[in-house]
Amino acid sequence: MSSLPRRVKSEAKALTSEDYELSSLNSSSESDQEEEEWEPESKMAKRPRLPKKNEAKPKKVAASRSAAARKKVKKVAVKEEMDASLPVAPAKDTRTQLLKPKEEDADTKTKTLNQKLKVPIKMEVNSFQGQSSERDEKPSTSVPVVGNHVKHEKSEKDFAFDEPPFKKVKLTTCPEGKPAKNLGGSKVKEEFEMNWDIVQALSEITNVEPWVCANLIHLFQEENTIPFIVRYRKELINNLEADALREVQQTLEELRTVAKKAHAMIQKLKKEGKLSGCLSTALLNCRTLEELDHVSAPYKTGSKGTKAQRAKQLGLESAALSLLHNPMELNLFSYIRPNTKGLLTIQEVEAGVQHILADIFAKDKDTLDFIRKLCQQRYICIQSALAKVSSKSGNEKDIDKFQLYHEFSCNIKNIQHHQILAINRGENLKILTVKVNIPDGVKNEFCWWCVNERWRPKQFLKPELMRILRNSVEDAYKRLIYPLLCREFRSKLTSDAEKESVMMFGRNLRQLLLTSPVRGRTLMGVDPGYKHGCKLAIISPTSQILHTDVVYLHSGQGFREAEKIKKLLLQHNCSTVVIGNGTACRETEAYFADLIMKKYFAPLDVVYCIVSEAGASIYSVSPEASKEMPDLDPNLRSAVSIARRVQDPLAELVKIEPKHIGVGMYQHDVSQTLLKATLDSVVEECVSFVGVDINICSEILLRHIAGLNANRAKNIIEWREKNGPFINREQLKEVKGLGPKSFQQCAGFIRINQEYIKTFCSSKKAELGSHALLTKASAQGKKKSKPTPCASRQPNPLDQTCIHPESYNIAMRFLSLIGGNANDIGKSDMQHKVNAAIQKEGLEDTAKRLNTTVHTLQLIIDGLTQPEGFDIRTDFDKPDFKKSIVCFEDLSVGTVLTGKVENATPFGVFVDIGVGKAGLIPVRNITEAKLSKVKKRRSLGLGPGERVEVKVLNVDVARLRITLDLLRVL
């Protein structure tokens, strides 16, 4: 994302959100759920039986394939075989092995048929070949073969499935369908090997089952996108949501970064001759960058060297090791050198030995593990206080913002993410001083354990040597271990807070992008302003610009401008006004509300709504806006953008860099790389799940489809302009730069409107018919020419659904099973046939009959039964249209209002109640009982765009703050 400046109004709005946060109360933190560690059971003895069981059948089918069938498959293939697919193994030996792996396969089939519907089916890999007759017997689902040929098959043991839980938790028991093996094997081979297993480390950090982590590692290595995995690989990820996958992906990258840096440091030290066995082990044990920095700091280029290194250079390392292993023979006086600095006296020799011992203790893995475990059991708190310098010379306004943190103390286990970000900001501004307080009891217990347990000498120690040992332990704790622990605690708290802030931004952005579009209306967009006037833009129901103008409503010309506005509204039959929430928004809203109340626009029944204009000004001067509206003034482009945000929010908001949309918390304080990656992923997820009509969508929208990028989107548009509309999804393979992997990732999210294609093909056939005689004459005496694209390509009704091409053969067999026709997709007759078939046989039994999985069958059913033009955004909230305005002075405690959620943060939700200032619902007032039971939620919270009914709890006129209570979600 670029670092374009945000508008002043957006910055003021962000500050307002954080000002509220600084005065909010803590919310209770959730405790982590424990997990019983699961390890896949080895079945090496059974492996030979799997290929043997199916060995004859593939050969028979392959031998019986006709030459015509092979020719047909060859025509469909482009450069290399299309997508791989995953057939389902026979039910008789699949899930019983998962439930009771130690039992024999006998009598398993009968038990499996009686299993509950929830048990997913385990699958094995096979290849997918377009319209081959072989596929009538060998169905596909959704896992690709590694490679391009059928020879690269994987046995069914290479795939792992589980019963999808409702949320991401570790399973404490072995449910039905527990996988016996990971995708691609039980061991994940990484480029940089460490002393810890990356699957187990990933599982511990993200709280995701190990087999799911292993599958995700393989899926990410094969360059699968998150939208594709979430929709078409549900079995391999235990039905996790996109947010959970992003967290796993980010954590995986962090672990790989640590491994890469550790190996780079090892190679560097090895080249310099400084690497020892202990140092190599210590580096390979590191799991975080903080640990790695702690171990490698003394050996970095330009380092002056630690006290321990200087002592070692004086030859005192042997004395330190003797004190631990052979103290009876140690004589420190023998190390005194009158002419050597550092060895002049016995005190200097003891100090050198002490530094070496402290360094050994501070880098010992067992010692660090003990102190970390000890800290987990004790009360460790983070404290902040007003800095002395800021209290004298600081800005009073800035200092007041951090009033809650002038004397603040909280347990690190209970502190909230927004509190950490607030403390960090105050510290960066030099307003606050922050420290981690570890009680003295931790130090005392640690020192006793080191002296009496971990580093207890093997022989009797003289009192003077015992004193050196105790001093060494205390020195190690005070000078090395305590600062390390403080850095680790602060780093972990900040990292978690930043991730939560980014995730919150992502959730808010998703809610905003999926706002239900307002179709079929002519809209007037208004970009408010004082001196330069209010910019107007009227757009048609198809987003065409009908008229643009500038009116001066707040300079004494309001009455004269009202006539112009009325004339425009009547001329274009426009009854909906969209007002941007920037400068002069409140006055502009009052102006229109007054005219509406007086019925000035009669006979039109005019309504208005307020929409966020964050990023509109940045977009209006961007190259994309100049290309889209070359003849329009940049000031008027923002009014067009404001109107289109209501008509189709997704199509308009993807043109703006996500971080400029302004629905986050402390977005300027978090890692910008992490923020950009997450927000871009959310945009890709939203655009993909909504889907795009490839024959009418813009290039900007295509860029955000999973598997596509700016170059591929440009090539698709160029192909469309050159060859006409796409008849079916297979034609995507003809686009330059779009290979089999890109096709696999994007195909399921691209729609082709069948009515449009039928009209196009009809006109094309008529055109071809008019030249029939000429074509026949030119073809006499010659070989048969290659058919035109329209003649060789036939429309496929399944291309208008969410069904992936790799599952088309299963969908067609399912249609044959229920007696349906592909041309009836989305009609009520299709719905009745599907319901009758599922009620008669059941979803799982039907999936077994088709040799597929329940997830794949459910996706096929959804695609066949969803009405034409189905849009997932219809379940989300629409803009709140109003006719009147409420003033801030009208508010009183107990007033009940309706409003729209503007932003969501960990400490509460900001609601626009129409008084020019958003009110805050503290998180403690948002309970599960008050949330809608009908709407499926990703978490216990509200998102931007949702309409709510609230009650005023408190009005702070001086600070313009409103505290609300949530009554219900509308």
N, C-alpha and C positions, 0 to 999 in steps of 0.2 A: 504494500500500500504506500501511496505517496504521502509526503508530509505536507500537503497543502494546508494552509491556515483555515481554521474554522471561523464562521462568522461570530461577531461579538455576542449576538444573542444566544448562540449555542454555548459559548463559553460561560456566559452568565447562568445559563440553565444548568450546566454541569456543576457549577459552584453551589448553586442552590441545593442540588441533590446532595452534595457532600456536607453542606452546612446542616442539613437535616440529620445526616448520619452522625455528625459529631455530637448531637444532642439526643440520640436515640438510646434505647436500653438494650441490654444484651439479650440475646435469645439463647435458649438452651441448646447445647451441642449434642449431637447424636453419637452414641457410642458405637464402636465398630463391632460387627458380628464375628464371632469366632468360627473357624472352619476345621473340620477334621480333614487332615491332608489326605488327598487321594493320589494313588500311584497306579498307573496302568499295569495290569497283570500280564505277564509274559505268557504267550501261547505258542511257543516255538514248535511244540510237538504237533499242533494241529495245522500249522501252515501248509504242509504239503497237500492236505486234503482239499484246500480251496480251489486251486487251479485244476486239480484232477477232476473235481466234480463237474466243472463246466468246460472241460477240455474238448469234448466231442462236438458239442452243440455249435460253438462258433465256427469250427471247421466245416460242419455240414451246411450251415447257412451261407458261409462264404463261398462254398463250392457250388451251391445252387443258385447263386445270383446270376441273372442273365446279363448278356453283354449290353442290352439296352439300358438296364438299370445302372450298370457301371458308367455308361456313357452319360446318363442323366446326372449322376453325381459329379462327374468330371466337369460338366458344364457349369454347375452351380459353384464349384470351388473357385476361389480367387487366390492365386499365388500359392497358397497352402491351405490345408484343411481348415474349415471354419472353426467352430467352437467345439470343445470337448463337452461331453455330458456324462451324467452319472446315473446309471441304471440302479435299480434297487435289487438287492440280493433276495433270493427266496426267503420267505418268512420263517421257514422251518428251522433254520440254524442261526438266526440273527439275534433276536432280542432275548432268547433264553440264555444264550451265552453271556449277554450283558448282565442279566439278572443273577444268573448262577454260573459263573464262568468255570467252576470246577466240575460241573456235572457233564455227562455225556450228551450227545445230540439226540439220543433216542427219545421218542415220544415228545419231542420239542414242538413239532408243528401244531399238534392239537392244543397245547398250552398257549402258544402264541396267538392263535386265532381268538382266544377268549380274553386277550388282554384288553385293558381300557383304551378308550379313544385317544387319550393324551399321549400314549407312547409313540414317539417318532420312529421311523423306520430307518435302519442302517443300510448304507448303499455301497456299491462298488463301481469302479470307473469303467467306462467304455467310451468309444468315440461316437461323435454325433455327425451324421452325414445327411444333410438336407432332406430330400424327398425319397431316400432309398427305401425299397420295399423291405429290406432287412429290419428297419426301425419299427415296423409293425409288431415285431416280436421283441425287440430290445429297446425299451423306452429310455428316455434321458431325463435327467433333472438338472442339477445345477453346478456340478463341480468339474472343472476342466482337466483334461489330461495334460501332463507336463510333456510338451513336445508336440509333434505334428502327425504322428502315425499311431495306428492301432496297436503296434507292438509295444508301445510305452504304457501298457495297462498297469494299474495298481490293484492289488487285492483289496477285498472289502475290509481287511483289518487296518488299512491305511486311513480310514475315515472314522470320525468320532462324532456322535450325536448325543443329545441329552434332552430331557423334558424342559421346555422353556419356562423359567420362573417369571413372575410378574415384574420383578426388579432384579438388579444386579447384586446378588448376594452369593456368598459361598455356601455350598450345600453341606450340611452336617451329616447327612445320611446318604445312602446309595439309592437314589430313586430309580424308577423304571427307565430303561433306556440309557443307563450310565455307560459311556463309551469305554471300549477296551483298548483303543489305540488312538494316537493322534494322527492328524492329517500329515502324511509324509514321514511318519515314524515317531517313535517315542523320544528320540533325542534330536534336538535342534542344533544343527552345526552352524556356528557363527564364524565370521571372518577372523575375529579376534577373540580367542578363547581366554576365559578368566577362571579363577578358582571357585567361582559360583556359577550355578546353572541359570541361564537367562530366563528360562520358562518359570522356574520357581521364584526367582527374584521379581519378575513381572507380576506373577500371581499375588505375591505378598504385598506389593506396593499398591496394586489396583483393586485387590479384592475380587478378582475374577478367577474362575476355576482354571487349574493348570492346563487341562486339555483344550480349553477354549483359547488360552494364551498361545499354546503351540500352534493351533490351527490359524490363529490370526497372524502369527509371525510368517507362516507359509503363504497365506493369502496376500499379505502386504509385500512379501518378496516377489510374488508373481504379478505385482503392480495392479492389483485389484483396487478399485476405488471404494470409499466408504458407502455411498448410496447403493452401488451394485451389491456389496456384501450384505448390507442390511436387508435388501429386498429379495435377493436371489440366492443367498447362502445362509439362510436362517439356521439350518440344522447344524452347521459347523461352528456357529457362534452362540449357540444356546439362546437364540432369539434376543440378543442384546440390542440396545438402541444405539443410534449414531453417536450420541454424547459419550457413551461408555467406550465405543470404539476409538473415538478421538483421544480419550484419556489413555487408553492402552497404547495407541500409536505414538503419542508424545512421550510417554514413559519409556517405551522401547527405544526411541531415538536418544533419550537421555542416557540410558544404560549403554547403548552402543557408543555414544560419545565418550563416556568414561573408559570403556574398554579400548577404544582407539587411542585415546590420550595416554592411557597406561602403557600400552605397547610401544607407542612412540617414545615415551620417556625411558622405557627399558632399552630400546635400541640406542638411544642417545647416550645413556650411561654406560652401556656395553662398549660403545665406540670410544668413549673417553676413559675406559678402564676403571670406572668407579662402581660397577655393578657387582654386588655380592649376592649370595643365595638368599640371605634373609631379606635384603632390600627388594629383590625380585618377587619374593613371596608376598611381602607387604604391599607392593604395588598391584599385584594380581588379586589381592584380597579386597581392594577398594571398590566400593559400590557407588560412591558419590564423588562429585568433583571436589567437595570440601576435604574428604579423606585423602584424595589423591594429592591435593595441594599441600596438605599437612605432611605427607610422607616425602614428597618430592621437592619441597621448598628449599632445603639446604643444598640441593644439587643443581639448582637452576643456574644458568649462565649469568654472571654478574653478581651472584650472591657472595657476600663477604665471608660466609661460613658461620656456622653456629659455634657456641662455646664448646660444645662437645667435639666438633670437628677440629677446633684449634687445640683442644686437649689431646686428641688422637695424634695430631701432628707432632706433639711433644713426646709421644711414646707412652702415654698413660693408659692406653686401652687394655694392655695386658694386666695392669694393676687392677683395673675395674673388674675384669673378668675373673681374676684370681680372688677378689673379695667375695664373689658369688659362689665360685666353684671350689676354691682351694685356699681359704683364708688363713689356714695355719702356717703356710709358707710365705705369706705376703709380708714384705717389709717396705713400708712407704719411704723410709729414710734413704733407701738405696736409690730412689729416683731423684733426689735433690741434686741439682746442678748449679753451682754458685754463679756461673757465667751465662746462664740461660734464663731469659725472662719467662716467668710462669712456673719455673722449677727452683726458684731461689730459696724458698722456705718450705717447711712441712705444710704450712697452711695453704700455700699455693698448690702444692701437690694434692692435698685433700680436696681442694676446690675443683681441680681438674678432674679427679676421679668422680666426684659428685656430679659434675656436668655430664660425664659420659654415662653414668648410671641413670641419671634422669632422662637422658635421650633414649636409652634402651627401654626404660619403663613406658615412656610416652608413645612409643611406636610398637609396643607389643599388642598383638590382636586380642589376646585373652584379657589383658589389663583394661584395654579400652572397652571391650564387651562388658566387663564387670561394672565399670563406672557408668556406662550407659544404662545398663539394667538397673543399677542402684538409683539413678536419677528418675527412672520411670516409676519407681515405688515411692518417691519422695515428692514433697511440695516444691516445685520449681516455679517461680513467678517472674514475670517481666514487668519492669517498673519504668515509668516515665515521669519526668518533672520538668518544670519550666527552666529553661537555660538562663543562667545569670546574665549573659551578654544580651539576649533578646529582651529580657525584662527591662533593661535600661534603654536600649536603642532601637527596639523593634517597632514595627507598625502595630498599633493597638488593635486595629481591625483584624489583622492576621492572627494576632495573639489570642483574641477572643474566640476565634474559630476553634482553637484547640483547648478551650477552657476545661473541658471534661478530662483532659489528659495532663493537666498541670500537676496533679498529685494522683497518679493512676497506678494501680497494681492489680494484676490478675494472674491466675494460674495459667501456665502455657497450655494446659489441656482444655481449658474452658474459654480462652480468649477467642473472640469472633474474628472472621477474616477482615471485615471492614475496619475493625479496631487496629489490626496490625498495619493495614495500609495507611490509616490516619496517623498512627505513631511514626511510621517511616517517613511520611510526608513532612510531619512536624520536625523530625530530626534532620531531614535534608534542608529544610528552611532555617535550620539552626534556632528554632523556637523551643524544641524539646531536647532533653538528654535522656537516653534510654540505656538500661542495663538489665542483664539477666541475673537474678539473685538465686544462688544455690546455697542451701543452708550449710552451716558448719558441720552438722552431723554427717553429711555425705563425705566431707573431707576426712573426718575422724575415722569413720568406718572404712573408707578406702585405704587410708594409710595403715591401719591395723591389719587389713587383709593382705596388703602388699608385703609387709614386714614378716607376718606370721604364716602366710599361706603361699602366695604366688612366688615371692622372691626370698623366701626363707633360705639362708645359707645352708649348704650341705654339711658344714662342720661348725664347730663352736666358734663364735666371734668374740674377739676382745671388745671391751667396752668402747674404745675409741673407734673401732671399725663399725660397731653397731650404731654409734652416733652418726657416722658417715652415711650408713644405709638409710637411717630415718630421715636425715637431712636431704638425702637424694630423693626419697619418695615425696617429701613435702615440696621440694623444689620442682619436681616433675609435675605435681598437681598444680601448684600456684603459677608456674611460669609457662607450662606447656599444655597441660590437660584442661585446666579450667578455661583458658581462652579458646581452646578448640571446641569445648562443649558449648560455650556461648555463641561461637560462630555457627556451629551446627544447628542450635536451637533457633537462632535468628534466621538463618538461611532456610531451614525447613518451614518455619512459620510464614516467611515471606513468599516462598515458593508456593505453598498451599494456598495462601491468600491470593496471589496473582492468578493461579490456575482457576480458583473459584470465581474471581472477578471476570476472567476471560470467558469462563463457562456461562456465567450469568449474562454477559454481553451476548454470547451466542444464543442463549435461550430467548432473550428479549428480541434479538434480531430475527430469529425464526418466527416468533409470534407476529412480528411486524410484517415480514415478507409474506406470510400466509394469511394476511387480512383478506377477508372475502371481497372480491371485486364488485363494483357497482356497474352492472351491464345495462345497456339499452337507454342510457340517459345522455342528454346534451348537458354539458357542465360548463360553468363559468369559474375559472380559476382567478383568484385575487391575491397578488403579492402586495401586502400593505406597505405604506410608507408615508412620511410627512412631507418633506420638502420636495422630493422628486415624484410625489404622487403615488397612487395605487395602480399597479400594472394589471390589466385585465386580459384574459385569453379565453375565448369560447371554443370548445372542442366538440366534435360530433361523437355519436356513440361508437364510431370506429376509430377514434383518436385523431381524426383529421382536424387541422387548425382552421376554424371558420372565420375568426375575427380576433384582432388584438387591438388594444387601445390603452390610454393612460388617462385616469381621472384624478382630480384633486379634491378629495373629500374633506380634508382637515385644514383648509386654508380659506374658509369663508365662502366657498363655492359649492357647498354640499347640495343645496336645493337645485341649482342649475345642472349639476352632474347627475342628480337623481333622474332627470328626464332622459339623459343619454343612456343611463343603465337600463331604465325601463324599456326604452326603444329597442335596445340590443336584445334584451330578454324576450320581448314579444316577437321580434323579427326572427329569432332562431328557436323559438318555442322552448326556451331554457328555463327550468324551474328549480335548479339546484345550484347553489353558490358554494364554492370551496375556498375558504380563507386560510392563508398561511399564518402560522403562529409566531411570526417574527415581530419586528418593530411596528408599532401602531396597530397591532392585531386587535387589542382590546377596544380601541376607538372605532375601528372598522366594523367589528362585530356589533357594537352598540348602534352604529349607523344603519346597518342592514336590519337588525332586529327591530329598530324603531319603524322603518319603512314597512316591514312585514306586518307588524302589529296594526299599523294604520291601513292595511290592505292596499298599499300604494301600487303593487304590481298586478292587481286584479285585471283580467280574470285568472291570471296564473297564481297557483298556490305555491309560492316560493318557500323553500327551506334552505338552511345553510348548515355547514359543518366546519369544524376547525381541524386542520391537518398539520402535522409537523413539516416544516420546510427546511429542516436541517440538511445541509448539503446541496440545496437547490441552487444557490448562488455559485458554488464551486462548479457544479455541473454545467451551469449556463455559459461558462467561459472555457469549457473543456473542448478538446478536438472532436469528441463524439457529438457534442451538441452543435458545433459548427458544421459538421458533416450532415447531421440530421435536419437542422434548421438554418441553412446558410444565409438566407435573406432576412432573418429576424434579429432584432436588436437583443443583445444578451440580457437586458433587463426584462424583456418580454418573454424570453425563453423560460425564466424561472416561474412565471405565471402559468405557462403551458405545463411545466413539470408538476406544479402543485395540483392542477386539475387532473392530470394523468395518474397521480398517486392515489386518487380515489377510484378512478375508472379501472385501473389494473396495477395495484401496488407492486407486485412482483416484477412485472416487465419494466416499470419505471425505476424502482429502487436499485435494481442490479446495475444501473448505469452509474451509480454513485459509489465511491469507495466506502465499504461498510463502516469504517471507524468514524466517518463523518455523519453518520445517521443519528448518533447521539442518544443511544439507549443503554449506555454502560455505566460503570462505576469505577472511578480512579483509572480510566483507560489510558491516561498519559503517564501513569506511574508504573505500569506493568511492562513486561517484555513485549516490545513492538513486533518482534519476529513471531512470537507465540500468538499474539493477538491477530496478526495478519493471517497466519496459517489457519487458525480456528475459524475466523469470520469468513474467509474464502471457502472453507469446507462447508460451513453452514449454508452459504449462498448456493453452492453446488448441490447440496442435499435438497434444499427447497425447490430449486428449479427442476432438478431431476425428478423428484417425487410428484410435482405438479405435471410435468411433461410438457413438451412443446410440439406444435404442429410444424413440421419441418418445411412445409411449403409456404408458410406465411410468416414465420417467426423472424425476428431480427438477428443480425450477426452477433450483437452484444449478448442476447439471451442464449444463443447457441454456445458461446464460449464457456458458459457455466454448466453445461451438461456434463455428467460424469464421462470421462474418457476423451473429451474434446478439449481443445485449447484455442487460442486466437487464430493460429495458422490453419488448423483443421476447419474451424468455423468459417473462415474466409474461403477456403477451398470448396466447402459445401455450398455456400452462396454462389460462387462462381460456376460451379457445376449446374446449379439450379437455373441460373440465368442463361447458360449455354444450351442445356438439354431440355429445359422445361421442368415441370414439377416431378418429384419423386413418385413413382407408381407404387413401389413397395420398399420395404426395409433392405432387401437384398441389394438394391441399387447403391446403397451407401458404400458398398465394397468397391465401387468404381471410382470413388472420390480419391484424388491424389492425397497421399499421406495418411490415409485411414486404413490401417492394417487390421488383421484378424483380432488382435487384442483390443484395439480401440473400438472396433465394431461390437465385440462382446460386451464392453463396458457401457456403450451408449445406446445400443439398439433398443433395449427395453424401455427407455425413457423418451423415445422419439415416437410421435404419433403421425399417422397419415389419414386425413379425413377422407372417408370412402365416397361421400357424396360429391366432393370436389373432384376426386379422381375419375368417378364415373362420367361426370360431365366433360372432363378433359378428354377421356378416351373416346367418348361418343363423337366429339367434334373432330378428333384426330382421325377416327375411322371414316368419317364423312369426307374429310380432306383427302385421305388416301384413296377413297372410292372414286373421287372425281378424276383422279389420275390413273385409274386402273388400266385403261387401254394402252396408255403411254408406257406404263411400267411393264406390261405384258410384252409389248413389241420390243422393248430394249433388252428383255431377258431371254428372247428366243435365241437358240443356238449357243447359249452360255451356261455356265454352271450356276446353280442356285445361289443367289446372293445372300449375304448375311441379313437377317430380318432387322427391321428398325427396332429401337428400344421399346416403343409402344406395342409393337406386334409381339415381341419376344417376352415382354414383362407383363405379367397378369397381376391385377390388384389382389391383395390378400386381406380379407376382413379382419383377421387377427392383428393386423398392423395398427389398428386404431385402439388397441387395448394395452394393458400393462403386462401382458404375457410375453415372456422373452422368446425369441426365435428358437432357442435351443429346446423349448418345451412345446413347440407347435405340434409335433407328432402326437404327443400325449393329449393335447387339447383336442385334436381331431378325433382320436380314438374315444375320448370322453364324449364328444358330440355324437359319435356313432352309437355309443352305449346308451345315451339318453334319447336318441332319435331326434337330435336337434340339427339345425342348419346354421352354418357360419354366417349366413346373411341375416339371421335373426338376432345377432348379438345385441344385447341391451334392451330387447323388447320383452314385454310381459310374458309372452309365450315361452321364451327361453327361461325366464325366472321360474315359471311353474314346472317346466320339465326338470330343471336342475334340482329344485326343492323336492320333487317327487322321487327322483332317483336317490338323493342323499337320505331322505327319510326312510326309504325302502331298504337300502343296503348299508347305510352308515358311511361316514366320511372315511374312516380308516379302512374298512373293507373295500370300499371303492378304490382307494389308493393302492391297496394290495393287488386288486384285480388289474389295475393299470401298470403295476410294477413301478410305482413312483412313491413319493413321500407325501405326507399329509400337508406339509407347508406348500409344496409345489401345486398340489391339487387345489388347495384353498386359493392360491393366487390365480389359478386358471378359472375357478368358479367366480372370483371377484371380477376378472376381466370379461367373462362372458355375460355376467348379469348386470354390470354397471351400465346405466343408460348412456346413450350417445352424448358426447360432450361432457362427461362426468368430470367434476373438478373437486379435488379434496378440500379446497378452500371454502366450499359452501358451509362446512361445519364450523368455520371460524367466524368471529364477529365482524360486522360491518361498521362503517363510521356512524357516529351518533348525530343524526340530523335534528336541528333545533329551530324554533321560531322566536324564542324570547331569550332574555339575558338575565342573569342573577348578579347583583352587585356584592362586593365584599362586605359592605355595610349591612346587607340584608341577612348575613349569617348570624346565628345565635346557637348556643349550646342546645342540642336536641333536634335541630333542623335535619330533616331527612331529604336527601338529594340523590339523584342518579348521576353517574359520571363515567368516564372512560379511563382505564389504566394507561398512564403515560410512560412510566418506567418502573422497573422492579429491581430491588437491591436485596442483599441478605438481611438488612435490618428493617425493611418495610417496603410498601408499595406506594408510589405517587399517583394520585388520581386527579384528573382534570374535571372539576365540578362546575366549570363555566364562570368562575369569578375572576379570571385572570391570574390566579395563583394556585398551583397544584397543592392539594392536601395530602398528608401522609397517613397511611394506615400502618401502625407499627406491626411488626411481624407477630407479636404476641396476640394480636386481635384477628389473625387469619388462622382459623381452625378448619379441620376437615369437615365438620358439620355444616359450615357456612358455604362450602364450595359445592358446585353443581355435581350431582351424581351421574348425570347423563354424559357429560363431556369427559373423554379420556384425558388424563393429565400425566405429564412426565414427572411431576414432583408436586409437593404440597405448596402451591404458590400460584400467583396470578401473573399474567403476561401482558405486554402492551396491546392495546386494542380491545380488551375485554370490558364489557359494560357491567357496572356494579351499582348496587344500592347501598348508600353509606349514611351514617349519622354523625353529626358534628359533635365532637367531645370537647374541643377547646379551640378558642380563637385568640391568637396573640397578635393584637393590632400593631404593637410597636415593631415586632420583628416580621410581621406579615406571614405568620405560620398558622396552619390549620391542622389540627389532629382529628382523625376520623376513626370511626369504628365500622367494620364491614358487617352489613346486615345479610346480604345475599348476592349471588352472582346472577345476573339477568341472562 
